[in-house]
Amino acid sequence: MVQLQYNNMKLVSFDINGQERLGAWIEDSIYDLNSCYMLFLMGTPQKDFGKTEQDVLIKMAEKANEDMPFRMIDFLKLGDQAMKRAEKLLHRISEIAGNLPSNAVFKVSDVKFKAPVSTPGKILCLAGNYAEHIKEGGRTFIGKEKMAPRVFMKPSTAVIGCGDKILLPKIGNKIDWEAELAVIIGKKGKYIKAENAYDYVAGYTVMNDVSERELIIEADREPNEWNRFFDWLNGKWMDTFAPMGPCMATKDEIKNPHDLGIRLKVNGNIKQDSNTGNMIFSIPELIEFISRIMTLEPGDIIATGTPEGTGHAIGQFLKDGDIVEVEIDGIGVLKNPVMNE
């Protein structure tokens, strides 16, 4: 009998035959939750679903899609009940895990990973949330009590998954890396208090906040503060500049998100090596601050900032053929090749 550790889960979005699916990653296998739930339903009394075999199958599929959606974003919208249902499901199938059909379980090596939330509604990023990163950029850390979280956004078109290519854009010049712990929101909320913040967290993933440090602008403009700021901001928005993955570790899986090693390598060489405990503003503080400005919704991403070790500080930038790996303890390794657009 295969024993599944179902209490804590790593959830993934993956691609099979062009369709996005939701899976549970356990050891070297990916369990398709929708397909597994369909198998569970097939063991229930058929009178609940219809009279003919076709009616039964249609009703079962409808219920499976309703109770255990095959896209992460729809799963998250169901809230805690979906997470509990998934845990119960993995427990129920543990007795037959070695005999599941080919459409219900896959080898990790056979699936194409997507970002855990492939089309997040909002990607909220933190600039300067590690003191040493502020200092390496030539700025002075004035102290937490004299600053507020510096939040900016990225478009969903920047999102790619583990294994996808980071594209160096034609108008790019100095493309940098930024390893970050990303929080995945699991419940809608506004004006959330810090002490209640974790009630709104579904889990965590790894993100690389890829950044253009010297955007090429054709127009001859005044080199003033506003133009420099928007060049910096626009340099965050480019396609493929928000790799995420490989999974979402549920919040029960990560006991303390402020004590995780975070590392980044380029071509095997360590560039960043820090700990999430070095954040200036904690995750509850960030959630409280952001939710005063906007409503947080299931599937939203909060990238919590990067530590020191970015390329800009040493004049090194990504180039065609590079391999970037970001690793966070308890979550996994996000690996992406780099190529010219």
N, C-alpha and C positions, 0 to 999 in steps of 0.2 A: 504494500500500500504506500502511495506517495503522500506524505504529510505536508500540507501547505501551511506556511506561517501567515495566516490570514488576518491576525489582529492588527499588524502594521503593514501598510501597502505602499508600493511604488506603482503609480499609474502612468501609462504611456498613451500617446496618440501615435498610431502607426498606419502605414499605407499597405493595403493588400488589393492588388488588381485595380488600382486607381481609386479605391474607396477608403476614406478615413475611418479608422476603427479605434475603439477604446479598449485598452488591455491592462491587465495586472501583471507586472513583471516580478516573477518569483524564480530565483536562481537563474537557470539558463533558458527559461521558457516564458512566453507571453501568452496569457490566457485571455481570449477574446470574451469580454464580459457579456456582451449582447448574445453571442452564440451560446455561451454557457448557460445563460438565463433561459434561453429558448429550450435547451435540453432539460432544465429543471421544470419548466412548464409542461413539457411533454410527459413528465411523470405524474402530473396532477390529473384529477378526474376530468374526462373530456366533456362531460355534460355542461361544464361551466363555459364552454367555448362555442358550441354549436352542434348541429346534428350530422352534417356530412363531413367527410374527411377534409375536403377543401375549406369548408367553413372553419373547422377547427384550426387548421394551419394558418389561415388568414387572421383569425382572432388571436392566436398565440403570438404571431409576429407583431401584431398591433400592440398587444400588451407588453411584449418584450421591448419594443421600441419606446413605449411609454415609461416603463419602470426602470429600464436599463439602457438608456440611449447609447448609440454607437459613436457619438461625438462628445469630447470632454466638456465643451461649453454647455451642452444640454444636460449632461450629467451633473455639473456643478449647480445649475439652476434648480435642481431638485433638492439641494441642500443636504443636511445631515442624514435624511432618510435614505438617500441614494448611497451614501458611504456605508451606512449600516447594512443596507441590502447587499452591497457588494461583498462586505465582510462575511455575511451569512452565506452568500452564494459560494464563496471560495471554501468555506467550511463544509458545505453540503456536497461539493464535488470532490472533496479530498479523497473519498473512498474510491473514486473512479478516475482519478487524474491520470493514471497510466493508460487508460483505455478511451480517452476522449477522441472524437473524430478529428480529421485534419483541418476542419474549418473552425475549431474551437481552441486549439493550442498550437503554437508555432515556436520554433527555435528562435532565439534572439538574433542569431546570425542570418535568419531568413527574412526578417522584416525590415522595412524602410521606416525609420523613425521620423515623425514630424515633431514640431514644437508641441509641448504638452497641451497648450491652448493655441491652436493654429491661427485663429483670428480673434485675438483679444479685443474687447471694446476700447480699452484704454491701456497704454503702456506708460506708466508714470515713473520717471527716472530721477535719481538724486545726483546733483552736482555737488562735489565737495563735502561728502559725508564721512571722510576719513581725514584726520588732521595731517598725516604724513603726505597724503596725496595733494592736499592744499599747499603744503610747503614745497613739494617737489615742482609744483607749477610756478614757483616764484612769488607766491602770495603769503601773507601772514595769517596764521590761525589766531583769530581774535578771541576765541573762547566761546563755548556753547551758549553761555548766558547772553551773549551779545549778537547772536545770529538766529535766523529761522531756517528751517529746511528749504533748500533751493530745488524746487521741483520743475521739471520740464517734461515734455511728452514726445513720444515717437509714434509714427504711424504703423498700422498693422502690416503694411506692405514691406516693412523692414524685417518682419519675422521670418526666420528659417529654422529648420530643425538640425539635429545632430547629423553630421555627414554632408549636409548641403554646403554649397560653395559660397564663401564671402566674395562678392564681386567688387573689384577696385574700379570705381566709376571713372568715366572719361574726364569729368571735371574735378576728379580727386587729385590730391597731390601728396599729402602726408596722412596716411590711414593708420590709426592707432588702435590698440586693444584696451579693454577695461573689463576685468573679471568682476562679476557681481552676483550676490545672492538675490534672487528674485522671489517675492511673495506672491502667491496666487490667491486672490480673493474668492471666498466661497459663499458669501451671503451679502445681500444688498444692505447698505447702511449709510446713514448721514449723521453727522455730529456724534461720532463714536467716541466714547471715553477710552483713554489708554488702558484702563484696568479691564475693559471688556473687549479689547482689540482682537485677541486670539479667537474669540467666538466667530469672527468674520474671516478667519484665515482657513483656506482649504489645505494648503501645503506650500511647498517650496521647490524651486528649480534653479538651474544654473543659467546665467545670461552673460553674454559678451556684449557690452555697450560699445560697439565699433564706432569710431569717431574720426571724422575728417578734420585735421588740425589747421589746414591752410587751403580753404576752398578757393578754387580758381574762378574768379569773377571777371567776365569780359569787360564790363563797364569800368571806366576810370572814375573812381569815387573818392570822396574825402575819407582819409583813414581815421575816422573818429570813433568814439566809444560805441555808439549805436551800431554803426556798420560792422565793427569787429564782433559785437555781441551776436548779431544776426548771422554773420558768417559762421560763428561757432555753433549756433543753434541749428542752422540749415545743414551743417556738416554732421549732425546727429540723425538726420531724417532719411538718409538714402536707403534704397532697396538693399536688402540682405544685411543691414547694419544692426539687427537684433537677433542673433542666433540664441536659441533657448533649448534646453533639454539636459540629458536625454529623457528625463522622466519628471514627474511630480512626486516627491516624497511627501506623504500626508503629514499633517502636523503631529499626529501621534507617533510617527516614525522619527521625527526630529525633536528630541526632548528639550534642547536649548539651542535655538537658532543663533544665539549670540556667543556661541563657543564652537565655531566650526572653522577648521583650516580651509583657506581659500588660496588656490595657486593657479598660475597661468604659465604655459610653456609655449614658445615659438620654436618649431623644429627641434623639440626636445630640450631646449635650454630654458631654465626657469627665469621668468621675468618678474612675476609677482608671487609673493609668498607671505601671507598674513593670516589674520584671524578675524572673523566677523565681530568678535568682541571689541574690536577697535573702532566700530562705528561711533560717530558723534551722536546722532539721533537714533534711538532704538526703533525697532519695528512698531511697538505700540504707540510711540510718540509720532512716528510718521503717519500711521493710520489715523490718529486723532487729528493731526494737522491737515492732512489731505481731505479728510471727510468733512472738514469745516468749509472747504472750498467747493467740493463736488460730491455727488453721490457715488459711492463705490458699489460696483455690481459684480455678480459672479463672473469669473473669468478675467477680470481686470488684473493687471500685473503691476507690482511696485518693485522696481529694481533699486536696491538699497545703497548704491554707490560703490566706488572702487577704491581699493587701497593703493599705496605707493607701488611704483614699478612700471608705470606706463612708458610707452616708447618716446613720447614727447620730451620727457625729462632728460633722456640720453641721446636724443636725435636719431632714434631707430624707428622704422615704420614697416608696415606689412608690404610684402611684394609678391608678385605672381609666383606660385609654387610653394609658398609657405604653408605650414600646418600649424594651426592654433588649437591648443587644448586648455580648457578651463576645468578645474576639478574642485569640488566642494565636498568635504567629508559628509558621509551619510546620504549623499544624493547621487554622485557619479561624475563622469567625465563627459564634457561637451567638446566634441572634436569637429573642426571644420577646416577644409582646404581653402586656400586663397587663390583667386585667379583674376586676370584682367577682364573687364566687362567686354 
